[in-house]
Amino acid sequence: MNHDHARRGLPPGFLCILIFLAVFSATVLLHWPLLHLPYYWDEAGYYIPAAYDFFRTGALIPYSTLTNAHPPMPSFYLAWCWKLFGFSPLVTRVSVCAVASLMLTGVWRLSLRASGQKGVAAGTVFLTALYPIVFVQSSLAHADIFAAAGTIWGIALLLDRTGKSDWLAALCFSVAALSKETAVVTPLALAVWAAFGEPRLQHQARSWARAAKLLLPILPLVCWYAYHHHRTGFLFGNPEYLRYNAETTHQPLRIVLALAHRLLHVTAHMNLFVPVLLMAACLLLAPLEDQDGAVRRRIAVPDLALFLVVLTTNVLLFSLVGGALLTRYLLPLYPLVLLLCVSTFRQRLQMWPSLVLLSAAGFVAGLFVNPPYRFAPEDNLAYRDVILLHQHAIAQIVTHYSHDVILTAWPATDELSKPELGYVQQPVPVKAVDNFSYGQLQAAEQEPGDYSAALLFSTKYDPPRLPLSLGPANERLDQRFFDFHIDLTPRAAAHLLDGQIVWQEQRKGQWAAVLTFRRAIDAELDVSR
């Protein structure tokens, strides 16, 4: 028997496996009511079609949806899982739970190395798993959870200051970059930090060696883009995608506004303000002493600096790129923020677990209670309401109007026309509009012969009461820079299109409605005569 291991406890690798199995079991159990839901929004729009194309034909470039040049790692993984266990939303979501559990295991290792305290590591994993954005993304098949898992493990391995794990860290960062291209910014920033900013590990050559290794994730990404350009003629995806996510995002005013949003995302959004404010309050207290008289350990300054590099770089990047200010882009940052909070709790307050529980209560509330401002439904369980509304509306269409051409907007256009997304068994013909704003529906009203029924739904979450609003001026800025629009209500849309509402439903500020048109009934009567 290895007595060193007996004294130290379980080997680190074996302990990580046990933690992964425990976290995976808990994740699947907590997400069980969500695991059978059909695919949602960007899942339906890109990630599932891309993986399904690869699953059926081995095509690396998706053909059933527009290519965005996203790297193919999620498609590889999902196709492999479908090959083993069958193609279904349940298999997909359990497979994503496994990736999320791997990320949370990395949070454990990162927190333990940074804090040296198992209690801090456990508290950080607990809060990270419950944080609404992480919780929801833990079963949705977006590339961001894959990138977050690779990024968190890469950071955890870099905390080994001997340099022995640098190659493994570079491999993890490479996996992250091959899952979501923007993830490459983290190893690049850390390479610059290792070469020029970080206190020397032991000598200058080792710092430059670490920097060189952290540049390696560029190589597989370059190979992927070269292949994508060879096959499609586009380097970074279709021109419209590139224009929306990069070319139109560099106006100075937009950058300032996006930066303000991003700072709120990493400090306050979805009740993150609870642990952040508690941490700020704890910093007003003097550090505690342990029983041996030593001041309780804090996270080392080099590790704090590394976290700051990661946080700053990602916040700035996603203020410069990305047409939509989606919070899942910042997924690797939330564990770092929560680690800083929990570590501060322990260092400054004897009853620090109570602050962890208070923060957890805030996160659980955030899962179920929508905030008093506009947000993406995928930031909490509001996304489930969207799916249920679409399911119920499409059930009405399949039952009564399956042979009609349905006027609707994305993602319902895909939900109706692609049975693999889980909403229909046979495709239903559609007529697409961009959204249900007055301008779009007015244009559709000019071509009444192109459709005979309509599926309308809220494309943005609009709270029944909006106490936190910056007024019309802010809405104009959102329209200009962030694709904000106002959907017509079902009654207003029915009046504009000369139709009637035959079904509608609301759930917590979101809605869906099915409309039919008198002209379609008149046409049927004319044919019967």
C-alpha positions in Angstrom: 0.0 0.0 0.0 1.2 3.5 -0.8 1.5 5.1 2.6 2.0 8.6 1.1 -1.3 8.4 -0.6 -2.9 7.0 2.5 -1.8 10.0 4.4 -2.8 12.5 1.8 -6.1 10.8 1.0 -7.3 9.6 -2.5 -5.1 10.2 -5.5 -6.1 13.5 -7.2 -7.1 11.8 -10.4 -9.3 9.2 -8.7 -10.8 11.9 -6.5 -11.7 13.9 -9.6 -13.4 10.9 -11.1 -15.5 10.4 -7.9 -16.4 14.1 -7.9 -17.4 13.9 -11.6 -19.7 10.9 -11.0 -21.3 12.6 -8.0 -21.8 15.9 -9.8 -23.1 14.2 -13.0 -25.6 12.2 -11.0 -26.8 15.4 -9.2 -26.9 17.4 -12.5 -29.0 14.8 -14.3 -31.4 14.5 -11.3 -31.9 18.3 -11.0 -32.4 18.7 -14.7 -34.6 15.6 -15.2 -37.8 17.6 -15.8 -36.0 19.5 -18.6 -34.3 16.6 -20.4 -37.2 15.6 -22.6 -37.9 19.0 -24.0 -37.4 19.6 -27.7 -34.6 21.8 -28.9 -34.6 25.5 -28.2 -33.6 28.7 -30.1 -29.9 28.5 -31.2 -30.0 24.8 -30.6 -32.7 24.4 -33.2 -31.2 27.1 -35.4 -27.6 25.9 -35.7 -26.0 23.4 -33.2 -28.4 20.5 -33.6 -28.8 20.8 -37.4 -25.0 21.0 -37.7 -24.4 17.9 -35.5 -27.3 16.1 -37.2 -25.8 16.7 -40.7 -22.5 15.3 -39.4 -24.3 12.4 -37.8 -26.1 11.4 -41.0 -23.5 12.1 -43.6 -20.2 12.9 -41.9 -20.3 16.5 -43.3 -18.1 18.8 -41.3 -19.8 21.8 -42.9 -23.5 21.9 -42.2 -25.8 22.0 -45.2 -29.3 22.0 -43.6 -28.5 25.4 -42.0 -26.3 28.4 -42.9 -22.7 27.7 -41.8 -21.4 30.1 -39.1 -17.9 28.6 -39.3 -18.1 27.4 -35.7 -15.6 24.7 -35.0 -16.9 21.1 -35.1 -16.1 19.7 -31.7 -19.7 19.8 -30.4 -20.9 18.1 -33.5 -18.3 15.3 -33.1 -19.3 14.8 -29.5 -23.0 14.8 -30.0 -22.8 12.6 -33.1 -20.8 10.1 -31.1 -23.3 10.1 -28.3 -26.2 9.6 -30.8 -24.4 6.8 -32.4 -24.0 5.0 -29.0 -27.4 5.8 -27.5 -29.7 6.9 -30.3 -30.9 10.3 -31.6 -33.3 12.0 -29.2 -33.4 15.2 -27.0 -33.0 13.0 -23.9 -29.7 11.6 -25.2 -28.5 15.1 -26.2 -29.3 16.7 -22.9 -27.8 14.0 -20.8 -24.7 14.2 -22.9 -24.5 17.9 -22.3 -25.0 17.3 -18.6 -21.9 15.2 -18.7 -19.9 18.1 -20.3 -21.3 20.5 -17.7 -20.3 18.0 -14.9 -16.8 17.9 -16.4 -16.7 21.7 -16.2 -17.9 21.6 -12.6 -15.2 19.1 -11.7 -12.7 21.5 -13.2 -14.2 24.2 -11.0 -13.5 21.9 -8.0 -9.8 21.4 -9.0 -9.3 25.1 -9.9 -10.9 26.3 -6.6 -8.9 23.8 -4.5 -5.6 24.8 -6.1 -6.3 28.5 -5.7 -7.7 28.4 -2.2 -6.2 25.3 -0.6 -9.6 24.7 1.1 -12.0 21.9 0.3 -14.8 23.9 1.9 -14.2 26.8 -0.5 -13.9 24.4 -3.5 -17.2 22.7 -2.5 -19.0 26.0 -2.0 -17.8 27.3 -5.3 -18.9 24.2 -7.2 -22.3 24.4 -5.4 -22.9 28.0 -6.3 -21.6 27.6 -9.8 -24.0 24.7 -10.4 -27.0 26.6 -9.1 -26.2 29.9 -10.8 -29.2 30.3 -13.3 -27.1 30.9 -16.4 -24.8 27.9 -15.7 -27.7 25.7 -14.6 -29.7 26.3 -17.8 -26.7 25.9 -20.1 -25.9 22.6 -18.4 -28.5 20.8 -20.5 -28.7 23.0 -23.6 -26.6 21.9 -26.6 -24.8 25.2 -27.2 -21.1 25.3 -27.9 -20.4 27.6 -24.9 -20.7 24.8 -22.3 -18.1 22.8 -24.2 -15.8 25.8 -24.5 -16.3 26.6 -20.8 -15.3 23.1 -19.8 -12.0 23.2 -21.7 -11.3 26.8 -20.5 -11.8 26.0 -16.8 -9.7 22.9 -16.9 -7.0 24.8 -18.8 -6.9 27.5 -16.1 -6.9 24.9 -13.3 -3.9 23.2 -14.8 -2.1 26.5 -15.2 -2.3 27.1 -11.5 0.4 24.4 -11.2 3.3 26.9 -11.1 6.0 24.2 -11.7 5.0 24.1 -15.4 4.4 20.3 -15.3 0.8 20.6 -16.5 1.4 23.3 -19.2 1.0 20.8 -22.1 -2.2 19.5 -20.7 -3.5 23.1 -20.2 -2.7 23.8 -23.8 -4.6 20.7 -24.9 -7.6 21.8 -22.8 -7.5 25.3 -24.3 -7.3 23.7 -27.8 -10.4 21.7 -27.1 -12.1 24.9 -26.0 -11.1 26.7 -29.1 -12.3 23.9 -31.3 -15.6 24.1 -29.5 -16.1 27.8 -29.8 -13.6 30.0 -31.7 -13.8 32.9 -29.3 -12.4 30.7 -26.5 -9.0 31.1 -28.0 -8.8 34.6 -26.5 -8.1 33.2 -23.0 -4.9 31.2 -23.8 -3.7 34.0 -26.0 -4.2 36.6 -23.2 -2.5 34.2 -20.7 0.4 33.7 -23.2 1.0 37.4 -23.3 0.7 37.6 -19.5 3.1 34.7 -19.0 5.7 36.3 -21.3 5.5 39.9 -20.2 3.4 40.4 -17.1 3.4 37.4 -14.8 6.0 37.2 -12.0 8.6 34.8 -13.2 7.7 31.2 -12.4 11.3 30.3 -11.6 13.3 31.8 -14.4 12.7 33.7 -17.6 13.0 30.7 -19.9 10.2 28.9 -18.2 7.9 31.9 -18.6 8.6 32.0 -22.4 8.1 28.2 -22.6 4.7 28.5 -21.0 3.8 31.4 -23.3 4.8 29.3 -26.4 2.7 26.4 -25.2 -0.3 28.6 -24.7 -0.1 29.8 -28.3 -0.6 26.2 -29.5 -4.5 26.4 -29.5 -4.2 28.8 -32.5 -2.9 25.9 -34.7 -6.0 23.6 -34.8 -8.2 26.7 -35.2 -6.2 27.9 -38.1 -6.5 24.5 -39.7 -10.2 24.5 -39.2 -10.7 27.9 -40.8 -8.4 26.9 -43.7 -10.6 23.8 -44.3 -13.8 25.9 -44.0 -12.5 28.5 -46.5 -11.5 25.7 -48.9 -15.0 24.1 -48.8 -17.2 27.2 -48.7 -15.1 30.2 -49.9 -15.9 32.0 -46.6 -13.3 32.2 -43.9 -15.5 33.2 -40.9 -19.0 32.0 -41.9 -21.6 33.4 -44.2 -21.4 37.1 -44.8 -24.6 38.0 -42.9 -23.3 36.2 -39.8 -20.0 38.0 -40.0 -21.6 41.4 -40.5 -24.0 40.9 -37.6 -21.4 39.6 -35.1 -18.2 41.5 -36.0 -18.5 44.2 -38.7 -21.3 46.2 -37.2 -20.1 46.0 -33.6 -17.2 48.4 -33.6 -18.9 51.7 -33.2 -17.6 53.5 -30.1 -21.0 54.2 -28.6 -22.0 50.6 -29.0 -18.8 49.4 -27.4 -19.4 51.5 -24.4 -23.0 50.3 -24.1 -22.0 46.7 -24.5 -19.2 47.1 -22.0 -21.7 48.4 -19.4 -24.0 45.4 -20.1 -21.1 43.0 -19.7 -20.0 44.5 -16.4 -23.5 44.0 -15.1 -23.5 40.4 -16.5 -20.5 39.5 -14.4 -21.5 41.3 -11.2 -25.3 41.5 -10.9 -27.3 39.7 -13.5 -29.6 36.9 -12.3 -29.0 37.7 -8.7 -25.2 37.5 -9.0 -25.3 40.7 -7.0 -26.1 38.7 -3.9 -22.7 37.1 -3.4 -20.9 40.1 -5.0 -22.4 42.5 -2.5 -21.8 40.1 0.4 -18.2 39.8 -0.7 -17.9 43.6 -0.7 -19.3 43.7 2.8 -16.9 41.0 4.0 -14.0 43.0 2.7 -14.8 45.7 5.3 -14.0 43.1 8.0 -10.5 42.1 9.1 -9.2 38.7 8.1 -9.8 35.9 10.6 -7.1 33.8 12.3 -7.1 30.1 12.5 -6.6 28.2 15.7 -2.9 28.2 15.2 -2.9 32.0 15.1 -2.1 32.2 11.4 -4.2 34.6 9.3 -6.6 32.6 7.1 -5.2 32.1 3.6 -6.4 34.1 0.7 -6.0 33.4 -3.0 -2.4 34.1 -3.9 -1.7 37.4 -5.8 -0.3 35.6 -8.9 -3.6 33.6 -9.1 -5.7 36.7 -8.6 -3.8 38.4 -11.4 -4.3 35.4 -13.7 -8.1 35.5 -13.0 -8.2 39.2 -13.6 -6.5 38.7 -17.0 -9.1 36.1 -18.0 -12.0 38.2 -16.7 -10.8 41.5 -18.3 -10.0 39.9 -21.7 -13.3 38.1 -22.0 -15.4 41.1 -20.9 -13.6 43.3 -23.4 -13.8 40.8 -26.3 -17.5 40.3 -25.9 -18.0 44.0 -25.8 -16.3 44.2 -29.2 -17.8 41.2 -31.0 -21.2 39.4 -30.9 -24.3 41.0 -32.2 -26.4 39.6 -29.3 -25.3 40.3 -25.8 -25.8 36.7 -24.7 -24.6 35.9 -21.2 -23.6 32.3 -22.1 -20.6 33.8 -23.9 -19.2 34.6 -20.5 -19.8 31.1 -19.1 -16.2 30.5 -18.0 -16.1 33.7 -16.0 -18.9 32.9 -13.5 -16.9 30.2 -11.6 -14.0 32.7 -11.2 -16.3 35.4 -9.8 -17.9 32.9 -7.4 -14.6 31.5 -6.3 -13.5 35.1 -5.3 -16.7 35.5 -3.4 -16.6 32.2 -1.5 -12.9 32.6 -0.7 -13.5 36.0 0.7 -16.4 34.7 2.8 -14.2 32.1 4.5 -11.3 34.5 5.1 -13.4 37.2 6.7 -16.4 35.6 8.5 -16.7 32.7 10.9 -20.2 31.8 9.7 -19.2 32.0 6.1 -21.3 28.9 5.0 -24.4 30.9 5.8 -23.4 33.4 3.1 -23.0 30.5 0.6 -26.5 29.3 1.5 -27.9 32.9 1.2 -26.3 33.2 -2.3 -27.7 29.8 -3.3 -31.2 30.9 -2.2 -30.8 34.0 -4.4 -29.8 31.8 -7.4 -32.7 29.4 -6.9 -35.0 32.3 -6.8 -33.4 33.6 -10.0 -34.2 30.3 -11.7 -37.9 30.7 -11.2 -38.6 34.4 -10.8 -38.0 36.6 -13.8 -36.1 39.9 -13.2 -37.8 43.2 -13.6 -36.0 44.0 -16.8 -35.7 42.5 -20.3 -33.4 39.5 -20.6 -32.8 36.4 -22.7 -35.1 33.6 -21.7 -32.2 31.2 -21.8 -30.8 32.9 -18.7 -33.2 31.1 -16.4 -36.1 28.6 -16.7 -38.1 31.1 -18.8 -36.7 29.2 -21.8 -38.9 26.2 -20.7 -41.9 28.5 -21.0 -40.9 29.4 -24.5 -40.6 25.7 -25.5 -43.9 24.8 -24.0 -45.7 27.7 -25.7 -44.2 26.7 -29.0 -45.1 23.0 -28.4 -48.7 23.9 -27.6 -49.1 26.3 -30.6 -47.5 23.8 -33.0 -49.8 21.1 -31.7 -52.8 23.3 -32.7 -51.3 23.8 -36.1 -50.6 20.1 -36.7 -54.1 19.2 -35.5 -56.0 21.7 -37.5 -53.8 23.5 -40.1 -51.1 21.1 -41.1 -51.8 21.6 -44.8 -51.8 25.4 -44.6 -48.8 27.6 -45.2 -47.9 29.1 -41.9 -46.7 32.7 -41.5 -44.1 32.8 -38.7 -40.6 33.8 -37.7 -37.4 31.9 -36.7 -37.1 29.7 -34.8 -40.6 28.5 -35.4 -39.9 28.3 -39.1 -37.3 25.5 -38.3 -39.5 23.9 -35.6 -42.3 23.5 -38.2 -40.2 22.4 -41.1 -37.6 20.1 -39.4 -39.0 17.0 -37.6 -35.7 16.2 -36.1 -36.1 19.2 -33.7 -38.9 17.4 -31.9 -41.9 19.6 -32.6 -43.5 17.9 -35.6 -43.5 14.5 -37.2 -44.0 15.8 -40.8 -42.8 19.1 -42.2 -45.3 21.9 -42.3 -44.9 24.6 -45.0 -43.9 28.1 -43.8 -43.7 31.7 -44.9 -40.9 33.4 -43.0 -40.8 36.9 -41.6 -37.9 38.3 -39.5 -40.1 39.1 -36.4 -43.6 40.3 -35.6 -42.9 44.0 -35.5 -45.3 46.4 -37.3 -42.9 46.8 -40.3 -42.5 43.1 -40.9 -46.2 42.2 -40.6 -47.2 45.2 -42.8 -44.9 43.8 -45.5 -46.5 40.3 -45.0 -50.0 41.9 -45.3 -49.1 43.0 -48.8 -48.7 39.4 -49.9 -51.8 37.7 -48.4 -51.8 34.8 -50.9 -48.4 33.5 -49.6 -49.9 32.1 -46.3 -53.2 30.9 -44.9 -52.5 30.8 -41.1 -50.0 32.3 -38.8 -48.0 31.3 -35.7 -47.1 34.4 -33.7 -45.0 34.5 -30.5 -43.0 36.8 -28.3 -39.5 37.0 -29.8 -38.3 39.0 -26.8 -39.1 38.7 -23.2 -41.2 41.8 -22.2 -42.0 42.0 -18.5 -45.7 42.7 -17.7 -44.4 45.6 -15.6 -41.0 47.2 -16.4 -39.9 49.0 -13.3 -36.2 49.0 -14.4 -36.3 50.9 -17.7 -34.1 53.7 -19.0 -36.9 55.1 -21.2 -37.5 55.7 -24.9 -33.9 57.0 -25.5 -32.5 53.7 -24.3 -34.9 51.7 -26.5 -33.8 53.7 -29.5 -30.2 52.8 -28.7 -31.2 49.1 -28.3 -32.9 49.3 -31.7 -29.9 50.8 -33.3 -27.2 48.5 -31.8 -28.8 45.4 -30.3 -31.6 44.4 -32.7 -34.4 45.5 -30.3 -37.9 45.6 -31.7 -41.4 45.5 -30.3 -43.7 42.7 -31.3 -47.3 43.5 -32.1 -49.8 41.9 -29.7 -51.9 39.0 -31.2 -54.9 41.3 -31.3 -53.0 44.1 -33.1 -51.5 41.5 -35.5 -54.9 40.0 -36.3 -56.3 43.4 -37.0 -53.4 44.3 -39.3 -53.5 41.0 -41.2 -57.3 40.8 -41.3 -57.3 37.5 -39.4 -58.8 36.0 -36.3 -57.2 34.5 -33.2 -58.1 30.8 -32.9 -55.7 30.0 -30.0 -53.4 31.8 -27.7 -51.6 31.2 -24.4 -49.4 33.3 -22.0 -46.7 32.2 -19.6 -44.9 34.7 -17.3 -44.8 37.6 -19.8 -44.4 35.5 -22.9 -47.1 34.4 -25.3 -47.9 32.5 -28.5 -51.0 32.7 -30.8 -52.4 31.0 -33.8 -54.2 33.1 -36.4 -56.4 32.1 -39.4 -57.6 34.3 -42.2 -61.0 34.7 -43.6 -59.6 34.8 -47.1 -58.4 31.2 -46.7 -61.9 30.1 -45.7 -63.4 32.0 -48.6 -61.0 30.3 -51.0 -62.0 26.9 -49.7 -65.7 27.7 -50.2 -65.0 28.9 -53.8 -63.2 25.7 -54.6 -66.0 23.6 -53.1 -68.6 25.3 -55.3 
